[in-house]
Amino acid sequence: MRSKLIVLIIFAFFISTIAGCGSGEVLEQDFKFNTTEVTKPTVVIGRVPSETVIQLLQELEPLIEIIEKKTEVNVQFKFANNYDEIINGMQNNKYDLAFLGPLAYVQYENSSETISYQPLIKPVRYGNPYYRAIIFTYKNSGIKTLKQLEGRKIAFVDQTSTSGYLFPLAKLLESGIDPQKDMEKIDFLFRHDRVVRAVLEKKYEAGAVYKGARAQTLSKGQDPDELLPVLAETDKIPSEPLVIKKSFLKKNSELANSILNVLLELDNSPKGKSILNNLGIDRYIPAKNEDYDPVRRVIKTLGKKS
């Protein structure tokens, strides 16, 4: 009885719809349904923030918009606490592409557990495809040389950070200071801005970060060299690569090339230059595996000293 009632209701609705058309003609538009909604593919990019996530998202938003507009994809950034999480995320298909620190890129390349990836691009800053790390102290600390850090406290970023640990460590060892043996305390704070603030607040006598981290962290108008004087600069560090999973590249080569072209051509337009300037970058250039040989040499040198 219930099923017969349902059929009668449906039939009555159908008759009333036809009657409502006036002339008895069923209007074509009344029966058009949008059943073929196009879903854009989503590309997920992993990154370890060097500042707060909110700040970084604000800086990345214009870049995301232009990539989405020119490639017809959805771009999503997902953040991790460190490069170990990024690598694990690539293994577990959490990221399609990722920004890796130069050390992390080299460190994981020979791991059998690591998903296979390759470098795509790297940034050029201040006219150079490399940068430097610094070891710095706070104003009026009385410390003028690295040798005077003996018995003091130092803050690094992370053990997988090239500028926040590896190259500064090499510099300290060259100066005759072994942080593990000669310094009172070593801590890893996991972000460059945290290291800057910790030294500024005199929680540590020294810190190690990439060269531009002080200016980026301090308030506008504050002089980094006055408040946080540099004790030493490291050798040149090749800029961090944007890497892509080889499996993703194989399945989505056209899409990957489209994204690559957008990034490489950003500096060709005023809008693109504005986006790059907001990120503190001149332009992006192609990256090659051999670009990171200087990192491999430092790792080899440190391995011999350990």
Backbone hydrogen bonds, N-H to C=O, Kabsch-Sander energy under -0.5 kcal/mol:
donor,donor_aa,acceptor,acceptor_aa,energy
5,L,1,M,-1.9
6,I,2,R,-1.8
7,V,3,S,-2.0
8,L,4,K,-2.1
9,I,5,L,-2.1
10,I,6,I,-2.3
11,F,7,V,-2.4
12,A,8,L,-2.6
13,F,9,I,-2.2
14,F,10,I,-2.0
15,I,11,F,-2.3
16,S,12,A,-2.4
17,T,13,F,-1.7
18,I,14,F,-1.8
19,A,15,I,-2.4
20,G,16,S,-1.7
21,C,18,I,-1.5
22,G,19,A,-1.5
23,S,21,C,-1.9
27,L,25,E,-0.5
30,D,27,L,-0.8
31,F,28,E,-1.7
32,K,29,Q,-1.2
33,F,31,F,-0.5
35,T,33,F,-1.5
40,K,38,V,-0.6
43,V,74,N,-3.2
44,V,42,T,-0.5
45,I,43,V,-0.5
45,I,76,Q,-2.9
46,G,97,L,-2.6
47,R,78,K,-1.7
56,L,52,T,-2.3
57,L,53,V,-2.8
58,Q,54,I,-2.0
59,E,55,Q,-1.8
60,L,56,L,-2.2
61,E,57,L,-1.7
64,I,60,L,-2.6
65,E,61,E,-2.3
66,I,62,P,-1.9
67,I,63,L,-2.0
68,E,64,I,-2.5
69,K,65,E,-2.2
70,K,66,I,-2.0
71,T,67,I,-1.6
72,E,68,E,-1.5
74,N,41,P,-3.0
75,V,73,V,-0.5
76,Q,43,V,-2.6
78,K,45,I,-2.5
80,A,47,R,-1.9
86,I,82,N,-1.3
87,I,83,Y,-2.6
88,N,84,D,-2.5
89,G,85,E,-2.3
90,M,86,I,-2.0
91,Q,87,I,-2.1
92,N,88,N,-1.9
93,N,90,M,-1.1
94,K,89,G,-3.6
95,Y,89,G,-0.8
96,D,44,V,-2.9
97,L,44,V,-2.0
98,A,243,V,-2.1
99,F,46,G,-2.5
100,L,98,A,-0.7
100,L,241,P,-2.3
104,A,160,T,-0.6
105,Y,101,G,-2.6
106,V,102,P,-2.0
107,Q,103,L,-3.5
108,Y,104,A,-1.8
109,E,106,V,-0.9
111,S,108,Y,-1.3
114,T,111,S,-1.2
118,Q,244,I,-2.0
120,L,242,L,-3.1
121,I,242,L,-0.9
122,K,285,I,-2.3
124,V,283,R,-2.8
125,R,128,N,-2.7
128,N,125,R,-2.2
131,Y,237,I,-2.5
134,I,209,V,-2.8
135,I,232,A,-2.3
136,F,207,G,-2.3
137,T,229,P,-2.3
139,K,227,L,-1.9
141,S,138,Y,-1.5
144,K,142,G,-0.5
148,Q,145,T,-0.8
149,L,146,L,-2.1
150,E,147,K,-1.3
151,G,182,D,-2.9
152,R,149,L,-2.5
154,I,185,K,-2.3
155,A,206,A,-2.0
156,F,187,D,-3.1
157,V,164,G,-2.3
161,S,158,D,-1.9
162,T,160,T,-0.5
166,L,161,S,-2.2
167,F,162,T,-2.5
169,L,165,Y,-2.9
170,A,166,L,-2.1
171,K,167,F,-2.1
172,L,168,P,-2.5
173,L,169,L,-2.5
174,E,170,A,-2.2
175,S,171,K,-1.3
176,G,173,L,-1.4
177,I,172,L,-2.8
178,D,176,G,-0.6
181,K,178,D,-1.2
182,D,178,D,-3.9
183,M,179,P,-1.2
184,E,152,R,-1.5
185,K,152,R,-1.2
187,D,154,I,-1.7
189,L,156,F,-2.4
189,L,187,D,-0.5
190,F,157,V,-3.1
193,D,50,S,-1.4
195,V,191,R,-1.6
196,V,192,H,-2.2
197,R,193,D,-2.4
198,A,194,R,-2.4
199,V,195,V,-2.0
200,L,196,V,-2.4
201,E,197,R,-2.3
202,K,199,V,-1.8
203,K,198,A,-2.7
204,Y,198,A,-0.7
205,E,153,K,-1.1
206,A,153,K,-1.3
207,G,136,F,-1.9
208,A,155,A,-1.8
209,V,134,I,-1.6
211,K,132,R,-2.5
213,A,210,Y,-1.9
216,Q,212,G,-1.9
217,T,213,A,-1.7
218,L,214,R,-2.7
222,Q,219,S,-2.1
227,L,223,D,-2.5
228,L,224,P,-2.9
231,L,135,I,-3.1
232,A,135,I,-1.6
234,T,133,A,-2.4
237,I,131,Y,-3.1
239,S,129,P,-2.2
242,L,121,I,-2.5
243,V,98,A,-3.2
243,V,241,P,-0.7
244,I,118,Q,-2.4
245,K,96,D,-2.0
246,K,116,S,-2.1
249,L,245,K,-2.4
250,K,246,K,-2.3
251,K,247,S,-1.8
252,N,248,F,-2.2
256,A,252,N,-2.8
257,N,253,S,-2.3
258,S,254,E,-1.8
259,I,255,L,-2.2
260,L,256,A,-2.4
261,N,257,N,-2.5
262,V,258,S,-2.0
263,L,259,I,-2.1
264,L,260,L,-2.4
265,E,261,N,-1.6
266,L,263,L,-0.8
268,N,265,E,-1.9
269,S,266,L,-1.3
273,K,269,S,-2.6
274,S,270,P,-2.0
275,I,271,K,-2.0
276,L,272,G,-2.4
277,N,273,K,-2.7
278,N,274,S,-1.9
279,L,275,I,-1.0
279,L,276,L,-0.6
280,G,277,N,-1.1
281,I,276,L,-2.7
282,D,124,V,-3.4
283,R,124,V,-1.1
285,I,122,K,-2.4
287,A,120,L,-2.0
291,D,288,K,-1.4
292,Y,289,N,-1.5
293,D,290,E,-1.6
296,R,292,Y,-1.6
297,R,293,D,-2.3
298,V,294,P,-1.8
299,I,295,V,-2.4
300,K,296,R,-2.1
301,T,297,R,-2.5
302,L,298,V,-2.9
303,G,299,I,-2.1
304,K,300,K,-1.6
305,K,301,T,-1.4
306,S,302,L,-1.4
